[in-house]
């Protein structure tokens, strides 16, 4: 297939692009480089520097079979302070992309949605049937795109799959290249813990230690970015005209903050000092996904656990430090 990957210079998009290329697909990346990195786009992939608001720059004049859509702003706090940026990029930008797809007769799409569409769930593991009650503009903007895709599938025969996932980590490592997390600012637990291990930060702050969990800290569902990439390729193959499928992607179990810290200590051999602080407002105690539907519909099941996620992330950080 010839595939357009929007946001393909970002963390997840660049890994998925590399996996697509290795699987024999022809890949074009469209990215404005506002948060992505040009050097994360693997050799052999065509690159178009541009916005999803003008996706014709990539789609026009070429015959594409599918779009994998990752281009989005994704910082929860930023979405609260500057919501207009999230509605403009995530919602209006996606609408512009879908209209460009219509003009250029591309109907197959896999969308990088998020578990933030559920807000604070009443039950875990979270099923796709759970109420969608996003608590911030980021989650709301992603849910809006899910609704758009449902309407485009019904009206224009789009073959659409939305993948709602939780905490993605890990790295894609080859003898010649390494692709991993390079967020600025970094807000994710595993890379922050690794920065402490690498002495780039003095300590890791634990936000809340009295949650109703086995060790009192929040529990989250972690997925290796390579497992996530496999799901996107399987979803691309599974997408059916006139249907919008929504699947959660998760491990079915979770790891607490303390368990993540312990894994980082074991993998790196470093002490990783911590400092305990109050819980953050709105942080649920447990967020874990059921991926039973993804297993049934896509044939997908994650195969890499927390230690492998941390190990690959640490290897990426070490290679970047050289």
ZIQUI-V371585 format. One record per residue. N is the residue number from 1. RES is the residue in one letter. PHI is phi in degrees with one decimal (NA if undefined). NEAR is the number of other ideal C-beta (glycine too) atoms within 8 Angstrom. Layout:
n=(N,N)
res=(RES,RES)
phi=(PHI,PHI)
near=(NEAR,NEAR)
This chain:
n=(1,2,3,4,5,6,7,8,9,10,11,12,13,14,15,16,17,18,19,20,21,22,23,24,25,26,27,28,29,30,31,32,33,34,35,36,37,38,39,40,41,42,43,44,45,46,47,48,49,50,51,52,53,54,55,56,57,58,59,60,61,62,63,64,65,66,67,68,69,70,71,72,73,74,75,76,77,78,79,80,81,82,83,84,85,86,87,88,89,90,91,92,93,94,95,96,97,98,99,100,101,102,103,104,105,106,107,108,109,110,111,112,113,114,115,116,117,118,119,120,121,122,123,124,125,126,127,128,129,130,131,132,133,134,135,136,137,138,139,140,141,142,143,144,145,146,147,148,149,150,151,152,153,154,155,156,157,158,159,160,161,162,163,164,165,166,167,168,169,170,171,172,173,174,175,176,177,178,179,180,181,182,183,184,185,186,187,188,189,190,191,192,193,194,195,196,197,198,199,200,201,202,203,204,205,206,207,208,209,210,211,212,213,214,215,216,217,218,219,220,221,222,223,224,225,226,227,228,229,230,231,232,233,234,235,236,237,238,239,240,241,242,243,244,245,246,247,248,249,250,251,252,253,254,255,256,257,258,259,260,261,262,263,264,265,266,267,268,269,270,271,272,273,274,275,276,277,278,279,280,281,282,283,284,285,286,287,288,289,290,291,292,293,294,295,296,297,298,299,300,301,302,303,304,305,306,307,308,309,310,311,312,313,314,315,316,317,318,319,320,321,322)
res=(X,X,X,X,X,X,X,X,X,X,X,X,X,X,X,X,X,X,X,X,X,X,X,X,X,X,X,X,X,X,X,X,X,X,X,X,X,X,X,X,X,X,X,X,X,X,X,X,X,X,X,X,X,X,X,X,X,X,X,X,X,X,X,X,X,X,X,X,X,X,X,X,X,X,X,X,X,X,X,X,X,X,X,X,X,X,X,X,X,X,X,X,X,X,X,X,X,X,X,X,X,X,X,X,X,X,X,X,X,X,X,X,X,X,X,X,X,X,X,X,X,X,X,X,X,X,X,X,X,X,X,X,X,X,X,X,X,X,X,X,X,X,X,X,X,X,X,X,X,X,X,X,X,X,X,X,X,X,X,X,X,X,X,X,X,X,X,X,X,X,X,X,X,X,X,X,X,X,X,X,X,X,X,X,X,X,X,X,X,X,X,X,X,X,X,X,X,X,X,X,X,X,X,X,X,X,X,X,X,X,X,X,X,X,X,X,X,X,X,X,X,X,X,X,X,X,X,X,X,X,X,X,X,X,X,X,X,X,X,X,X,X,X,X,X,X,X,X,X,X,X,X,X,X,X,X,X,X,X,X,X,X,X,X,X,X,X,X,X,X,X,X,X,X,X,X,X,X,X,X,X,X,X,X,X,X,X,X,X,X,X,X,X,X,X,X,X,X,X,X,X,X,X,X,X,X,X,X,X,X,X,X,X,X,X,X,X,X,X,X,X,X)
phi=(NA,-98.9,-125.2,-97.4,-112.8,-82.9,70.3,-78.1,-100.9,-83.6,-57.8,-68.7,-60.0,-71.2,-67.9,-61.6,-60.4,-64.4,-68.1,-58.2,-61.3,-65.6,-88.3,98.5,-86.8,-88.3,-125.3,-121.3,-104.6,-113.7,-153.7,-89.3,62.2,-69.6,-131.0,-85.1,-131.1,-59.1,-75.4,-84.3,-83.9,-64.0,-60.4,96.1,-103.1,-72.1,-122.6,-120.0,-84.8,-176.3,-100.9,-67.9,-67.2,-132.3,-68.4,-57.9,-59.2,-102.2,-82.9,-67.2,82.7,-121.7,-109.4,-98.8,-97.4,-159.8,-123.5,-110.3,-107.9,-115.1,-68.3,-164.2,-81.0,-142.2,-97.6,-59.1,-61.0,-63.7,-65.9,-75.7,-81.0,-132.7,-62.5,-60.0,-66.0,-77.2,-68.3,-68.1,-81.0,-72.4,-88.8,-64.4,-64.2,-65.9,-60.1,-61.7,-62.9,-64.7,-67.8,-64.2,-60.9,-62.4,-62.2,-104.1,56.9,-115.5,-117.0,-96.1,-147.0,-116.3,-107.6,-81.8,-89.2,-156.9,-69.2,-64.7,-65.6,-85.1,68.2,-99.7,-70.7,-81.0,-136.4,-132.1,-61.7,-81.4,-98.4,-65.0,-82.3,-63.5,-59.7,-96.8,-137.6,-59.9,-105.3,-152.8,-61.8,-59.4,-61.5,-65.4,-67.4,-69.1,-63.7,-59.0,-66.8,-58.1,-63.9,-57.1,-63.7,-60.4,-71.7,-70.7,-65.1,-71.9,-88.7,-126.0,60.2,-62.3,-100.3,-124.7,-131.5,-105.2,-110.5,-101.1,-125.2,-108.1,-98.1,-96.2,-152.1,93.9,-151.1,-101.9,-120.2,-132.6,-58.2,-101.3,-152.2,-143.7,-125.4,-155.3,-75.1,-142.4,-84.5,-140.5,-78.6,-85.2,-122.8,-94.8,-61.3,-63.2,-63.5,-65.4,-60.6,-70.8,-65.9,-65.9,-60.0,-89.3,63.8,-84.5,-132.4,-77.1,-161.8,-107.4,-86.4,-96.8,-89.2,97.7,-130.9,-124.9,-71.1,-77.6,-128.9,-54.8,-116.3,88.0,-107.1,-59.3,-111.6,-132.2,-95.9,-109.6,-123.9,-71.2,-61.0,-74.0,-62.3,-62.9,-61.6,-56.9,-62.6,-66.9,-67.6,-67.5,-66.4,-60.2,-71.2,-81.1,-53.5,-121.4,-56.8,80.1,-129.2,-116.5,-100.2,-114.9,-130.2,-79.5,-123.2,-157.8,-85.9,84.8,-141.7,-132.9,-127.2,-79.1,-58.7,-64.1,-66.8,-64.0,-60.1,-64.0,-63.1,-62.7,-61.5,-67.4,-72.0,-90.6,73.7,-109.0,-73.0,51.0,-60.8,-125.5,-132.9,-86.8,-137.6,-70.5,-66.3,-83.1,-57.0,84.4,-81.0,-66.9,-66.9,-136.0,-129.6,-135.8,-102.8,-89.7,-109.3,-61.1,-66.9,-62.2,-66.5,-70.1,-85.6,-106.9,72.0,-103.1,-150.9,-68.1,-122.2,-117.0,-95.3,-60.0,-62.7,-69.5,-58.8,-65.5,-60.8,-68.2,-64.1,-66.6,-62.0,-63.1,-62.6,-66.5,-68.4,-68.2,-79.4,-68.6)
near=(7,12,15,15,16,16,15,18,14,14,13,12,19,17,15,16,15,13,13,13,11,6,7,3,9,7,14,15,17,15,17,8,9,4,7,14,9,8,4,12,12,11,3,5,13,7,10,10,6,10,7,14,7,9,16,9,9,11,13,9,2,9,4,12,8,14,14,17,13,13,14,11,11,6,8,10,7,11,15,8,6,7,9,6,10,15,11,9,12,15,13,10,14,13,9,12,14,13,8,13,14,9,9,11,5,12,10,12,17,16,13,14,13,11,13,12,13,14,10,8,10,5,7,7,9,14,9,8,3,10,5,8,7,13,8,10,10,17,15,9,14,15,12,10,14,14,8,12,15,10,8,13,15,7,5,7,7,15,13,16,15,14,16,14,14,13,10,12,14,13,13,14,9,6,2,3,8,11,12,14,12,8,10,5,4,9,7,10,9,15,13,12,13,14,11,16,12,10,5,5,8,4,8,12,8,13,10,13,7,5,12,3,11,4,7,9,12,14,12,12,14,15,16,15,15,11,12,16,13,10,14,13,12,11,15,14,6,10,14,7,8,8,9,13,12,10,17,16,16,16,12,10,6,11,10,12,11,10,10,15,13,8,12,17,12,8,10,11,5,9,4,12,8,9,8,6,7,5,8,7,4,6,9,8,8,10,14,16,16,11,15,7,11,14,10,6,9,11,6,13,7,11,5,9,6,10,9,10,15,15,9,13,16,13,11,14,13,8,9,9,6,4)
